[in-house]
Amino acid sequence: MTDTKSVDRLMQGAIDFHVHADPDPYRSRRLDVLDLALQAKEAGMKAIVAKCHHYSTAPLAYLVNKIVSGFTLIGSLTLNSEVGGLNPEVVEVAARSGARVIWMPTSSSVVDRKKKGAAGISLVDSGGKLHPSVASILEIIKENNMVLGTGHISIPEIYALTTEGIRRGVKVTITHPLNSYFGSVLTLEQQKELGKMGAYIEQCFVCCMPVLGGLSPKVIVEHIKAVGEEHCILSTDFGQAIHPAPPEGFRMMVANMIEFGLSEKEIETLVKVNPSRLLGLD
């Protein structure tokens, strides 16, 4: 059985790259941003990226970090319709407000909207070429040393965006490639290819929960080992009311990763070294 002391060690200085929290305009979240930070600090974590599908969390992070010392809540922005979609101006404002992660469309993406029979925000034109607004957004991300998350876009969009982002020197993360409920599912070969291009593959533990995936943690471990931990990060994507509080969920994730075959050194790379490097916290 997994040694709890190993889990405790790995919690110290860990970073969760993907967490949802209140206030949220449409969903009830497990914790608000202040309680999230307090619990994460108590667990020994270094930082959490707060994500909302509908507004920038940078102002909330600014205030929380004035209240909670010894821990960093990181703001982000998701480019859904509520913020104008592929809007360079809102990205610039988020950057100036301290956001460190910009996610491409999620609930407004072509993939997610198609599941509801509606039109979504596409990153490319009919010829598969990225829209000029995407190039402007990539430039802002690069200039401000932020991280680009692919969100819930299609596989052709992921490749077009990653190719151009890497060419411009942008740090790119491929968002939960094994989640069949949102966005696009990527094959192992596609993940390996994107990793070799220079992107980080973000494996999210929420895929292993009964409601949002039901995937065995063994699958995540197998994919990380095949892609290489140097090309991956681990996050929870927690915050849903039906799941444990994100810091406890993070502990559960770490314990499962050990149980299914990841070494402490590999997990250190996935939850400390790589996310620290991406977020400029190393």
N, C-alpha and C positions, 0 to 999 in steps of 0.2 A: 504494500500500500504506500501511497505518497507520504513522504515525510513532511509534516506541517512546518518544520523548521526551514525546509527548503523553500516552501511557499512564502513564508515570512521574509526570508532573505530576498526573494525575487520581488516582493512588493515594495521593498525599500528603494525609492528613487524611480519607480516605474511610471510610465506615461501611457494613458489611454487616449488614443488619437481620435476617438469617435464616440461621443456620448450626447444623448438628448436630455434636456432638463426643462423644467418650468422657469419662466412663463412660456407657454406654448398656446397659440391662438386656437388650435383645433383638437389637440389631444391632451389627455391627462397624463402627466409624467410622474415618474416615481419620486423624484426629488426636485426642489428648485435649485437654482445655481449656487446659492449660498450654502445650503445644506450639503450639496454635492461636494463643494470645496472643503467644507469642514470634515466630512466623512473621509474624503480622500486623504487629507492631511493626517488625520488620525490613523489611517491605514499605512502611512509612511510613503505615499505616492508623491511624485515630483510635480506632475502636471496632468491636466485633462483638457482636451479640445472640446469645447461646448458647441454643439451643432443644432441649428434650427433650420427647418426647411423653408421658412418664410421671412426671416429678417436676420440682420447681422447681430451676432452675440457679442461683438467687441465692446460696446458700451457697458454691458452687464459684467463682462470680464474685468474691465477697468475698475468698476466699483467693488466687485468681490475681492480683487487683489489689494485694495486699500484696507479691507476689513480682515482678510485672512493672510497672515504672514507665513513664510516658510513653505509656500505652495503657490503654483501658478495656474490660474484658469486662463485658457487661451481662447480668444474670440475667432469666429469664422463667419463666412458668408456663403449662402447657397443661391445660385443664380436661377431661381424659379420666377414664375410670372409675377409674384407679389413684389419683387424688387425690380421689375422691368426686364427680366430675362437676361439676355446677353448684353448687359448695360455697363460699358466701361466706366461711366461716371460713378455708379454706385460701388464699383470695385475700388476706384480711387479713394472714395470717402471711407470705405471699410479699411483700406490700407492706412490712411491717415489717422484712423481711430484705433489702430493697434491690432487689427485682424491679422492672423498669420496663415490661415488656410482659406482658399477659395474653392468651393465645390461647384462643378458644372451642374446643370439642371437635374433634379431628382424627381419630385412629384409632377413637375411640368415637362419632363423629358418626353420625347416621342415614344419611347418604349413604355413608360408607365401610363401615359395618357391613352395610348393605343389600347391598353387592356380595359379601359373604360369607354372605348369608342369615341375618343376625342382626339383633336390634333394637339401636338406638343411642340416644344421648342427644339428645332434642329440646329446643330452646329455647322452643318454643311449644306451646300446648294445641290441642285439636281445632278451636278457632275461629281459630287463627292468632295468638293473643295471647301475648306473652312471659310466661313463668313468673315469679312474684314473686321467685324466687331470682336471676334475671337482672338485675332492677332493683336488687337489693341489691349485686350484683357491679359493676354500672355505677357505682353511687354510690361504692363503695370505689375503683374505678379513677379516678374524677373527683377524689375527695378527695386522692388520693396522686399526682396528675399523671402517671399511667401511660398507656400506649397499649393500645388494644384491637385485637387481630387477629381476624379472623372465622374463621380456621381452615378446616375442611373441611365447613362446614354447607351446607344447601340454599339455593337462591336465595330462596324466600320468607323463610327465617330471616335471610338476609343483609340483606334490605330491612327487615324488622321490627327487627333489631338495630341497623342503621345509623341508621334513623330515630330510634329512642329514644336511642341513644348520642349522636348529634349534638344532639338536643334538650336533653340534659343537659350538653352541653359537653365530651363525651368525645372524645379524639383516636382516630379509627378508621382502620384499614388493612384493605383488602380483599385477602385472602391468595391469591396465585397464581391469578388468574382464567382463565389459559389452560392450566392443568394438567389434562389429561384423565384422569390416573391417580388423583388424589386430589381429593376435594371436588367443587365445582361449576365448570363452565366458563361464563363470562359472555360475552355478546355485546358487541361494541364499543359498541352503544347503551346497554346496561346499565352498562358501565364509565363511559361519559360521564355518565350520569344520576347514578350514585353519586358521581362526582367533583364534580359540580355541587352535590350535597347537602352536600359538605364532607369526604368520605372521601378517603384516599389510596389509589390503586391500586398494589398491590405486585406488580410484574412480576419473576418469578424466572427466572434463567438456566438452572436445572436443566431447565426445559421444553424446552430446546434440545439436551439430551443424548440419545443414541440409546436408552438404556434407559428413561428417565423422560419421554419426550415426543417427541423427534425434530422439534421445531418449528424452523423457520428463524428465526434472530435478526431477519430482516427483518420478521417478523410483530410481534414485540415493539416494534420501532422504529416501525412503522406505527401500532400501538395507542397508544403513548406520544405520538406527534405528534398523533393525533386527539383524545385525551383532554386533552392539554396537560401538559407536564412539571411544571407547578406543582401538579398533582393526583396525581403519581405518585412512587414510589420504585423503585429497582432493587436487587435482592439476588440472592444466588446460590442459597440453599437447598441449599448443598453440605455435604459431610461424609461422604457415602457412600464406602465403600471403593473403589468402581469409578471414582470421579471424582478429579480433581486435588485437592490440598490446597486448602481454601477461599481462602486469600490468592492463590494462583496461579490458581485458578478465577475469582476476582474480576478479576484482571488480564486473563484471557482474555475475560471478559464485557465489560470496558471496551473492549478492542481490537475485539471484534465489533460493539459498538454504534457505534463510530466508523466501522468499515468499512461498515456498513449505513446510515449517514446521520445519526446524532446528532452534534450539534456538541459541542465541549468545554464550552461554556456550559450546554447542556442536560444533559450528564452531570454537571457540577458540581452542578446543582440536584437531580438524581436521587440522587446518592450522597453528597452533603455537606450541602447547604442543607436539603433537606426532612427527611432522617433526623435531622439535628442538631436541627431545630426540634421534631420529634416526641419525641425522647428528652431534650430539655432540655440539650443539649450545646453550644448556640450561644452 
